[in-house]
Amino acid sequence: PRRSGKMIVLETLLKIWSKQKNRCLLFTQSKQMLNILEEFLIENHYSYLKMDGTTAIGSRQELVHRYNTDPS
């Protein structure tokens, strides 16, 4: 991921947005890329919520509510 131009741009943007106390949504076309992003976020100590096709339907609304109400 460190050699990917998109990941370098994402890293830069996340640093800026984090300093500004902004949040963002990241969408991927594959679960593999979502897992790569998750590892990146963990390594860089970002808080995040993850939802993919395996997320239980009953949990999805809770995740959306948490994203909308939790400033972290």
PDB file of N, CA, C and O in Angstrom:
ATOM      1  N   PRO A   1       0.801  -1.223   0.000  1.00  0.00           N
ATOM      2  CA  PRO A   1       0.000   0.000   0.000  1.00  0.00           C
ATOM      3  C   PRO A   1       0.838   1.279   0.000  1.00  0.00           C
ATOM      4  O   PRO A   1       0.386   2.319  -0.479  1.00  0.00           O
ATOM      5  N   ARG A   2       2.051   1.202   0.534  1.00  0.00           N
ATOM      6  CA  ARG A   2       2.898   2.408   0.614  1.00  0.00           C
ATOM      7  C   ARG A   2       3.340   2.887  -0.770  1.00  0.00           C
ATOM      8  O   ARG A   2       3.705   4.052  -0.934  1.00  0.00           O
ATOM      9  N   ARG A   3       3.309   2.001  -1.762  1.00  0.00           N
ATOM     10  CA  ARG A   3       3.728   2.400  -3.100  1.00  0.00           C
ATOM     11  C   ARG A   3       2.552   2.794  -3.981  1.00  0.00           C
ATOM     12  O   ARG A   3       2.741   3.184  -5.133  1.00  0.00           O
ATOM     13  N   SER A   4       1.365   2.696  -3.457  1.00  0.00           N
ATOM     14  CA  SER A   4       0.176   3.035  -4.220  1.00  0.00           C
ATOM     15  C   SER A   4      -0.065   4.543  -4.169  1.00  0.00           C
ATOM     16  O   SER A   4      -0.126   5.135  -3.091  1.00  0.00           O
ATOM     17  N   GLY A   5      -0.197   5.141  -5.321  1.00  0.00           N
ATOM     18  CA  GLY A   5      -0.463   6.570  -5.380  1.00  0.00           C
ATOM     19  C   GLY A   5      -1.742   6.946  -4.657  1.00  0.00           C
ATOM     20  O   GLY A   5      -1.800   7.975  -3.983  1.00  0.00           O
ATOM     21  N   LYS A   6      -2.764   6.119  -4.794  1.00  0.00           N
ATOM     22  CA  LYS A   6      -4.038   6.405  -4.130  1.00  0.00           C
ATOM     23  C   LYS A   6      -3.892   6.338  -2.611  1.00  0.00           C
ATOM     24  O   LYS A   6      -4.498   7.136  -1.897  1.00  0.00           O
ATOM     25  N   MET A   7      -3.101   5.401  -2.116  1.00  0.00           N
ATOM     26  CA  MET A   7      -2.914   5.283  -0.668  1.00  0.00           C
ATOM     27  C   MET A   7      -2.102   6.465  -0.133  1.00  0.00           C
ATOM     28  O   MET A   7      -2.348   6.930   0.979  1.00  0.00           O
ATOM     29  N   ILE A   8      -1.154   6.943  -0.903  1.00  0.00           N
ATOM     30  CA  ILE A   8      -0.363   8.104  -0.492  1.00  0.00           C
ATOM     31  C   ILE A   8      -1.267   9.331  -0.388  1.00  0.00           C
ATOM     32  O   ILE A   8      -1.177  10.097   0.571  1.00  0.00           O
ATOM     33  N   VAL A   9      -2.135   9.513  -1.379  1.00  0.00           N
ATOM     34  CA  VAL A   9      -3.075  10.637  -1.344  1.00  0.00           C
ATOM     35  C   VAL A   9      -4.034  10.479  -0.170  1.00  0.00           C
ATOM     36  O   VAL A   9      -4.313  11.444   0.540  1.00  0.00           O
ATOM     37  N   LEU A  10      -4.541   9.263   0.035  1.00  0.00           N
ATOM     38  CA  LEU A  10      -5.453   9.016   1.152  1.00  0.00           C
ATOM     39  C   LEU A  10      -4.779   9.330   2.484  1.00  0.00           C
ATOM     40  O   LEU A  10      -5.388   9.952   3.354  1.00  0.00           O
ATOM     41  N   GLU A  11      -3.549   8.912   2.645  1.00  0.00           N
ATOM     42  CA  GLU A  11      -2.814   9.185   3.881  1.00  0.00           C
ATOM     43  C   GLU A  11      -2.702  10.694   4.129  1.00  0.00           C
ATOM     44  O   GLU A  11      -2.897  11.161   5.252  1.00  0.00           O
ATOM     45  N   THR A  12      -2.395  11.433   3.096  1.00  0.00           N
ATOM     46  CA  THR A  12      -2.279  12.891   3.208  1.00  0.00           C
ATOM     47  C   THR A  12      -3.619  13.523   3.581  1.00  0.00           C
ATOM     48  O   THR A  12      -3.692  14.366   4.475  1.00  0.00           O
ATOM     49  N   LEU A  13      -4.673  13.105   2.886  1.00  0.00           N
ATOM     50  CA  LEU A  13      -5.993  13.658   3.170  1.00  0.00           C
ATOM     51  C   LEU A  13      -6.462  13.313   4.578  1.00  0.00           C
ATOM     52  O   LEU A  13      -7.033  14.164   5.260  1.00  0.00           O
ATOM     53  N   LEU A  14      -6.232  12.084   5.021  1.00  0.00           N
ATOM     54  CA  LEU A  14      -6.663  11.689   6.364  1.00  0.00           C
ATOM     55  C   LEU A  14      -5.944  12.496   7.445  1.00  0.00           C
ATOM     56  O   LEU A  14      -6.539  12.834   8.469  1.00  0.00           O
ATOM     57  N   LYS A  15      -4.681  12.802   7.222  1.00  0.00           N
ATOM     58  CA  LYS A  15      -3.949  13.631   8.178  1.00  0.00           C
ATOM     59  C   LYS A  15      -4.577  15.019   8.273  1.00  0.00           C
ATOM     60  O   LYS A  15      -4.767  15.550   9.368  1.00  0.00           O
ATOM     61  N   ILE A  16      -4.896  15.598   7.124  1.00  0.00           N
ATOM     62  CA  ILE A  16      -5.505  16.931   7.090  1.00  0.00           C
ATOM     63  C   ILE A  16      -6.883  16.892   7.751  1.00  0.00           C
ATOM     64  O   ILE A  16      -7.186  17.709   8.621  1.00  0.00           O
ATOM     65  N   TRP A  17      -7.704  15.945   7.335  1.00  0.00           N
ATOM     66  CA  TRP A  17      -9.068  15.856   7.864  1.00  0.00           C
ATOM     67  C   TRP A  17      -9.073  15.556   9.355  1.00  0.00           C
ATOM     68  O   TRP A  17      -9.930  16.056  10.084  1.00  0.00           O
ATOM     69  N   SER A  18      -8.134  14.752   9.811  1.00  0.00           N
ATOM     70  CA  SER A  18      -8.060  14.426  11.231  1.00  0.00           C
ATOM     71  C   SER A  18      -7.738  15.671  12.051  1.00  0.00           C
ATOM     72  O   SER A  18      -8.336  15.897  13.103  1.00  0.00           O
ATOM     73  N   LYS A  19      -6.800  16.473  11.573  1.00  0.00           N
ATOM     74  CA  LYS A  19      -6.464  17.723  12.271  1.00  0.00           C
ATOM     75  C   LYS A  19      -7.652  18.675  12.314  1.00  0.00           C
ATOM     76  O   LYS A  19      -7.813  19.437  13.266  1.00  0.00           O
ATOM     77  N   GLN A  20      -8.482  18.626  11.277  1.00  0.00           N
ATOM     78  CA  GLN A  20      -9.655  19.488  11.203  1.00  0.00           C
ATOM     79  C   GLN A  20     -10.867  18.869  11.914  1.00  0.00           C
ATOM     80  O   GLN A  20     -11.950  19.454  11.923  1.00  0.00           O
ATOM     81  N   LYS A  21     -10.679  17.695  12.502  1.00  0.00           N
ATOM     82  CA  LYS A  21     -11.760  16.968  13.199  1.00  0.00           C
ATOM     83  C   LYS A  21     -12.888  16.572  12.253  1.00  0.00           C
ATOM     84  O   LYS A  21     -14.051  16.516  12.650  1.00  0.00           O
ATOM     85  N   ASN A  22     -12.533  16.297  10.990  1.00  0.00           N
ATOM     86  CA  ASN A  22     -13.514  15.837  10.013  1.00  0.00           C
ATOM     87  C   ASN A  22     -13.527  14.321   9.969  1.00  0.00           C
ATOM     88  O   ASN A  22     -12.563  13.662  10.358  1.00  0.00           O
ATOM     89  N   ARG A  23     -14.620  13.789   9.496  1.00  0.00           N
ATOM     90  CA  ARG A  23     -14.753  12.356   9.291  1.00  0.00           C
ATOM     91  C   ARG A  23     -14.925  12.097   7.804  1.00  0.00           C
ATOM     92  O   ARG A  23     -15.192  13.023   7.037  1.00  0.00           O
ATOM     93  N   CYS A  24     -14.776  10.860   7.397  1.00  0.00           N
ATOM     94  CA  CYS A  24     -14.980  10.546   5.982  1.00  0.00           C
ATOM     95  C   CYS A  24     -15.523   9.132   5.837  1.00  0.00           C
ATOM     96  O   CYS A  24     -15.417   8.312   6.749  1.00  0.00           O
ATOM     97  N   LEU A  25     -16.092   8.871   4.700  1.00  0.00           N
ATOM     98  CA  LEU A  25     -16.537   7.540   4.328  1.00  0.00           C
ATOM     99  C   LEU A  25     -15.634   7.043   3.217  1.00  0.00           C
ATOM    100  O   LEU A  25     -15.354   7.772   2.267  1.00  0.00           O
ATOM    101  N   LEU A  26     -15.180   5.817   3.331  1.00  0.00           N
ATOM    102  CA  LEU A  26     -14.356   5.202   2.292  1.00  0.00           C
ATOM    103  C   LEU A  26     -15.117   4.030   1.700  1.00  0.00           C
ATOM    104  O   LEU A  26     -15.607   3.167   2.429  1.00  0.00           O
ATOM    105  N   PHE A  27     -15.216   4.000   0.399  1.00  0.00           N
ATOM    106  CA  PHE A  27     -15.897   2.918  -0.298  1.00  0.00           C
ATOM    107  C   PHE A  27     -14.887   2.170  -1.161  1.00  0.00           C
ATOM    108  O   PHE A  27     -13.996   2.778  -1.754  1.00  0.00           O
ATOM    109  N   THR A  28     -15.029   0.861  -1.227  1.00  0.00           N
ATOM    110  CA  THR A  28     -14.163   0.050  -2.075  1.00  0.00           C
ATOM    111  C   THR A  28     -15.018  -0.863  -2.941  1.00  0.00           C
ATOM    112  O   THR A  28     -16.192  -1.099  -2.654  1.00  0.00           O
ATOM    113  N   GLN A  29     -14.412  -1.365  -3.998  1.00  0.00           N
ATOM    114  CA  GLN A  29     -15.109  -2.305  -4.866  1.00  0.00           C
ATOM    115  C   GLN A  29     -14.889  -3.742  -4.419  1.00  0.00           C
ATOM    116  O   GLN A  29     -15.607  -4.642  -4.853  1.00  0.00           O
ATOM    117  N   SER A  30     -13.910  -3.966  -3.562  1.00  0.00           N
ATOM    118  CA  SER A  30     -13.632  -5.333  -3.136  1.00  0.00           C
ATOM    119  C   SER A  30     -13.390  -5.401  -1.635  1.00  0.00           C
ATOM    120  O   SER A  30     -12.953  -4.436  -1.009  1.00  0.00           O
ATOM    121  N   LYS A  31     -13.682  -6.550  -1.089  1.00  0.00           N
ATOM    122  CA  LYS A  31     -13.448  -6.766   0.334  1.00  0.00           C
ATOM    123  C   LYS A  31     -11.944  -6.792   0.619  1.00  0.00           C
ATOM    124  O   LYS A  31     -11.514  -6.393   1.701  1.00  0.00           O
ATOM    125  N   GLN A  32     -11.158  -7.251  -0.327  1.00  0.00           N
ATOM    126  CA  GLN A  32      -9.706  -7.291  -0.157  1.00  0.00           C
ATOM    127  C   GLN A  32      -9.152  -5.882   0.054  1.00  0.00           C
ATOM    128  O   GLN A  32      -8.311  -5.675   0.928  1.00  0.00           O
ATOM    129  N   MET A  33      -9.614  -4.916  -0.738  1.00  0.00           N
ATOM    130  CA  MET A  33      -9.155  -3.535  -0.568  1.00  0.00           C
ATOM    131  C   MET A  33      -9.653  -2.961   0.748  1.00  0.00           C
ATOM    132  O   MET A  33      -8.943  -2.195   1.399  1.00  0.00           O
ATOM    133  N   LEU A  34     -10.863  -3.324   1.142  1.00  0.00           N
ATOM    134  CA  LEU A  34     -11.397  -2.870   2.423  1.00  0.00           C
ATOM    135  C   LEU A  34     -10.518  -3.375   3.565  1.00  0.00           C
ATOM    136  O   LEU A  34     -10.276  -2.648   4.528  1.00  0.00           O
ATOM    137  N   ASN A  35     -10.044  -4.606   3.464  1.00  0.00           N
ATOM    138  CA  ASN A  35      -9.147  -5.155   4.482  1.00  0.00           C
ATOM    139  C   ASN A  35      -7.799  -4.441   4.492  1.00  0.00           C
ATOM    140  O   ASN A  35      -7.221  -4.229   5.558  1.00  0.00           O
ATOM    141  N   ILE A  36      -7.297  -4.072   3.330  1.00  0.00           N
ATOM    142  CA  ILE A  36      -6.050  -3.310   3.245  1.00  0.00           C
ATOM    143  C   ILE A  36      -6.226  -1.952   3.922  1.00  0.00           C
ATOM    144  O   ILE A  36      -5.359  -1.506   4.673  1.00  0.00           O
ATOM    145  N   LEU A  37      -7.357  -1.301   3.649  1.00  0.00           N
ATOM    146  CA  LEU A  37      -7.639  -0.012   4.285  1.00  0.00           C
ATOM    147  C   LEU A  37      -7.755  -0.160   5.799  1.00  0.00           C
ATOM    148  O   LEU A  37      -7.288   0.695   6.552  1.00  0.00           O
ATOM    149  N   GLU A  38      -8.370  -1.234   6.232  1.00  0.00           N
ATOM    150  CA  GLU A  38      -8.509  -1.465   7.674  1.00  0.00           C
ATOM    151  C   GLU A  38      -7.133  -1.595   8.333  1.00  0.00           C
ATOM    152  O   GLU A  38      -6.898  -1.001   9.385  1.00  0.00           O
ATOM    153  N   GLU A  39      -6.240  -2.349   7.740  1.00  0.00           N
ATOM    154  CA  GLU A  39      -4.882  -2.489   8.278  1.00  0.00           C
ATOM    155  C   GLU A  39      -4.187  -1.131   8.328  1.00  0.00           C
ATOM    156  O   GLU A  39      -3.512  -0.811   9.307  1.00  0.00           O
ATOM    157  N   PHE A  40      -4.350  -0.339   7.279  1.00  0.00           N
ATOM    158  CA  PHE A  40      -3.758   0.993   7.219  1.00  0.00           C
ATOM    159  C   PHE A  40      -4.289   1.867   8.353  1.00  0.00           C
ATOM    160  O   PHE A  40      -3.516   2.555   9.021  1.00  0.00           O
ATOM    161  N   LEU A  41      -5.591   1.844   8.570  1.00  0.00           N
ATOM    162  CA  LEU A  41      -6.206   2.660   9.622  1.00  0.00           C
ATOM    163  C   LEU A  41      -5.728   2.235  11.008  1.00  0.00           C
ATOM    164  O   LEU A  41      -5.478   3.079  11.868  1.00  0.00           O
ATOM    165  N   ILE A  42      -5.604   0.948  11.218  1.00  0.00           N
ATOM    166  CA  ILE A  42      -5.113   0.431  12.503  1.00  0.00           C
ATOM    167  C   ILE A  42      -3.675   0.870  12.727  1.00  0.00           C
ATOM    168  O   ILE A  42      -3.335   1.363  13.802  1.00  0.00           O
ATOM    169  N   GLU A  43      -2.829   0.692  11.717  1.00  0.00           N
ATOM    170  CA  GLU A  43      -1.410   1.070  11.824  1.00  0.00           C
ATOM    171  C   GLU A  43      -1.239   2.555  12.137  1.00  0.00           C
ATOM    172  O   GLU A  43      -0.294   2.944  12.823  1.00  0.00           O
ATOM    173  N   ASN A  44      -2.147   3.373  11.637  1.00  0.00           N
ATOM    174  CA  ASN A  44      -2.042   4.823  11.811  1.00  0.00           C
ATOM    175  C   ASN A  44      -2.928   5.350  12.933  1.00  0.00           C
ATOM    176  O   ASN A  44      -3.102   6.561  13.074  1.00  0.00           O
ATOM    177  N   HIS A  45      -3.479   4.458  13.717  1.00  0.00           N
ATOM    178  CA  HIS A  45      -4.249   4.796  14.928  1.00  0.00           C
ATOM    179  C   HIS A  45      -5.480   5.658  14.651  1.00  0.00           C
ATOM    180  O   HIS A  45      -5.803   6.557  15.427  1.00  0.00           O
ATOM    181  N   TYR A  46      -6.164   5.377  13.541  1.00  0.00           N
ATOM    182  CA  TYR A  46      -7.423   6.057  13.251  1.00  0.00           C
ATOM    183  C   TYR A  46      -8.562   5.206  13.814  1.00  0.00           C
ATOM    184  O   TYR A  46      -8.519   3.977  13.761  1.00  0.00           O
ATOM    185  N   SER A  47      -9.570   5.874  14.350  1.00  0.00           N
ATOM    186  CA  SER A  47     -10.766   5.134  14.734  1.00  0.00           C
ATOM    187  C   SER A  47     -11.616   4.968  13.474  1.00  0.00           C
ATOM    188  O   SER A  47     -11.631   5.839  12.605  1.00  0.00           O
ATOM    189  N   TYR A  48     -12.311   3.856  13.389  1.00  0.00           N
ATOM    190  CA  TYR A  48     -13.094   3.589  12.187  1.00  0.00           C
ATOM    191  C   TYR A  48     -14.224   2.615  12.507  1.00  0.00           C
ATOM    192  O   TYR A  48     -14.207   1.923  13.525  1.00  0.00           O
ATOM    193  N   LEU A  49     -15.178   2.586  11.633  1.00  0.00           N
ATOM    194  CA  LEU A  49     -16.248   1.599  11.644  1.00  0.00           C
ATOM    195  C   LEU A  49     -16.213   0.909  10.294  1.00  0.00           C
ATOM    196  O   LEU A  49     -15.937   1.538   9.273  1.00  0.00           O
ATOM    197  N   LYS A  50     -16.491  -0.373  10.292  1.00  0.00           N
ATOM    198  CA  LYS A  50     -16.404  -1.135   9.050  1.00  0.00           C
ATOM    199  C   LYS A  50     -17.735  -1.833   8.793  1.00  0.00           C
ATOM    200  O   LYS A  50     -18.301  -2.484   9.671  1.00  0.00           O
ATOM    201  N   MET A  51     -18.213  -1.678   7.569  1.00  0.00           N
ATOM    202  CA  MET A  51     -19.415  -2.377   7.155  1.00  0.00           C
ATOM    203  C   MET A  51     -19.164  -2.961   5.769  1.00  0.00           C
ATOM    204  O   MET A  51     -18.734  -2.264   4.851  1.00  0.00           O
ATOM    205  N   ASP A  52     -19.440  -4.242   5.641  1.00  0.00           N
ATOM    206  CA  ASP A  52     -19.322  -4.892   4.343  1.00  0.00           C
ATOM    207  C   ASP A  52     -20.477  -5.870   4.172  1.00  0.00           C
ATOM    208  O   ASP A  52     -21.416  -5.872   4.968  1.00  0.00           O
ATOM    209  N   GLY A  53     -20.411  -6.681   3.157  1.00  0.00           N
ATOM    210  CA  GLY A  53     -21.494  -7.613   2.871  1.00  0.00           C
ATOM    211  C   GLY A  53     -21.736  -8.650   3.946  1.00  0.00           C
ATOM    212  O   GLY A  53     -22.801  -9.266   3.990  1.00  0.00           O
ATOM    213  N   THR A  54     -20.761  -8.847   4.811  1.00  0.00           N
ATOM    214  CA  THR A  54     -20.934  -9.837   5.880  1.00  0.00           C
ATOM    215  C   THR A  54     -21.494  -9.217   7.165  1.00  0.00           C
ATOM    216  O   THR A  54     -21.778  -9.935   8.124  1.00  0.00           O
ATOM    217  N   THR A  55     -21.652  -7.907   7.188  1.00  0.00           N
ATOM    218  CA  THR A  55     -22.215  -7.236   8.357  1.00  0.00           C
ATOM    219  C   THR A  55     -23.688  -7.617   8.475  1.00  0.00           C
ATOM    220  O   THR A  55     -24.456  -7.474   7.523  1.00  0.00           O
ATOM    221  N   ALA A  56     -24.068  -8.099   9.644  1.00  0.00           N
ATOM    222  CA  ALA A  56     -25.456  -8.513   9.866  1.00  0.00           C
ATOM    223  C   ALA A  56     -26.403  -7.341   9.636  1.00  0.00           C
ATOM    224  O   ALA A  56     -26.103  -6.204  10.003  1.00  0.00           O
ATOM    225  N   ILE A  57     -27.526  -7.625   9.037  1.00  0.00           N
ATOM    226  CA  ILE A  57     -28.501  -6.579   8.730  1.00  0.00           C
ATOM    227  C   ILE A  57     -28.910  -5.842  10.006  1.00  0.00           C
ATOM    228  O   ILE A  57     -29.085  -4.624   9.986  1.00  0.00           O
ATOM    229  N   GLY A  58     -29.062  -6.562  11.101  1.00  0.00           N
ATOM    230  CA  GLY A  58     -29.450  -5.951  12.357  1.00  0.00           C
ATOM    231  C   GLY A  58     -28.410  -5.004  12.923  1.00  0.00           C
ATOM    232  O   GLY A  58     -28.746  -4.131  13.724  1.00  0.00           O
ATOM    233  N   SER A  59     -27.163  -5.154  12.529  1.00  0.00           N
ATOM    234  CA  SER A  59     -26.077  -4.308  13.032  1.00  0.00           C
ATOM    235  C   SER A  59     -25.854  -3.054  12.200  1.00  0.00           C
ATOM    236  O   SER A  59     -25.230  -2.099  12.662  1.00  0.00           O
ATOM    237  N   ARG A  60     -26.351  -3.058  11.004  1.00  0.00           N
ATOM    238  CA  ARG A  60     -26.056  -1.957  10.076  1.00  0.00           C
ATOM    239  C   ARG A  60     -26.595  -0.614  10.543  1.00  0.00           C
ATOM    240  O   ARG A  60     -25.886   0.391  10.491  1.00  0.00           O
ATOM    241  N   GLN A  61     -27.834  -0.589  10.997  1.00  0.00           N
ATOM    242  CA  GLN A  61     -28.419   0.683  11.433  1.00  0.00           C
ATOM    243  C   GLN A  61     -27.677   1.221  12.649  1.00  0.00           C
ATOM    244  O   GLN A  61     -27.495   2.431  12.785  1.00  0.00           O
ATOM    245  N   GLU A  62     -27.252   0.328  13.528  1.00  0.00           N
ATOM    246  CA  GLU A  62     -26.476   0.750  14.694  1.00  0.00           C
ATOM    247  C   GLU A  62     -25.156   1.393  14.267  1.00  0.00           C
ATOM    248  O   GLU A  62     -24.752   2.410  14.831  1.00  0.00           O
ATOM    249  N   LEU A  63     -24.487   0.810  13.277  1.00  0.00           N
ATOM    250  CA  LEU A  63     -23.240   1.382  12.769  1.00  0.00           C
ATOM    251  C   LEU A  63     -23.472   2.753  12.147  1.00  0.00           C
ATOM    252  O   LEU A  63     -22.694   3.680  12.373  1.00  0.00           O
ATOM    253  N   VAL A  64     -24.531   2.881  11.373  1.00  0.00           N
ATOM    254  CA  VAL A  64     -24.853   4.162  10.746  1.00  0.00           C
ATOM    255  C   VAL A  64     -25.151   5.203  11.827  1.00  0.00           C
ATOM    256  O   VAL A  64     -24.675   6.335  11.748  1.00  0.00           O
ATOM    257  N   HIS A  65     -25.934   4.824  12.829  1.00  0.00           N
ATOM    258  CA  HIS A  65     -26.256   5.746  13.923  1.00  0.00           C
ATOM    259  C   HIS A  65     -24.991   6.169  14.663  1.00  0.00           C
ATOM    260  O   HIS A  65     -24.807   7.346  14.973  1.00  0.00           O
ATOM    261  N   ARG A  66     -24.125   5.204  14.942  1.00  0.00           N
ATOM    262  CA  ARG A  66     -22.879   5.527  15.649  1.00  0.00           C
ATOM    263  C   ARG A  66     -22.015   6.479  14.832  1.00  0.00           C
ATOM    264  O   ARG A  66     -21.443   7.422  15.379  1.00  0.00           O
ATOM    265  N   TYR A  67     -21.917   6.238  13.525  1.00  0.00           N
ATOM    266  CA  TYR A  67     -21.135   7.128  12.662  1.00  0.00           C
ATOM    267  C   TYR A  67     -21.708   8.548  12.701  1.00  0.00           C
ATOM    268  O   TYR A  67     -20.960   9.523  12.773  1.00  0.00           O
ATOM    269  N   ASN A  68     -23.012   8.653  12.654  1.00  0.00           N
ATOM    270  CA  ASN A  68     -23.655   9.963  12.597  1.00  0.00           C
ATOM    271  C   ASN A  68     -23.616  10.718  13.920  1.00  0.00           C
ATOM    272  O   ASN A  68     -23.717  11.945  13.928  1.00  0.00           O
ATOM    273  N   THR A  69     -23.472  10.009  15.044  1.00  0.00           N
ATOM    274  CA  THR A  69     -23.551  10.680  16.347  1.00  0.00           C
ATOM    275  C   THR A  69     -22.224  10.750  17.104  1.00  0.00           C
ATOM    276  O   THR A  69     -22.045  11.643  17.933  1.00  0.00           O
ATOM    277  N   ASP A  70     -21.298   9.838  16.844  1.00  0.00           N
ATOM    278  CA  ASP A  70     -20.030   9.789  17.568  1.00  0.00           C
ATOM    279  C   ASP A  70     -18.986  10.622  16.830  1.00  0.00           C
ATOM    280  O   ASP A  70     -18.596  10.263  15.719  1.00  0.00           O
ATOM    281  N   PRO A  71     -18.530  11.715  17.416  1.00  0.00           N
ATOM    282  CA  PRO A  71     -17.575  12.581  16.704  1.00  0.00           C
ATOM    283  C   PRO A  71     -16.190  11.953  16.483  1.00  0.00           C
ATOM    284  O   PRO A  71     -15.404  12.467  15.686  1.00  0.00           O
ATOM    285  N   SER A  72     -15.890  10.866  17.169  1.00  0.00           N
ATOM    286  CA  SER A  72     -14.562  10.257  16.987  1.00  0.00           C
ATOM    287  C   SER A  72     -14.534   9.390  15.750  1.00  0.00           C
ATOM    288  O   SER A  72     -13.502   8.796  15.436  1.00  0.00           O
TER     289      SER A  72
END
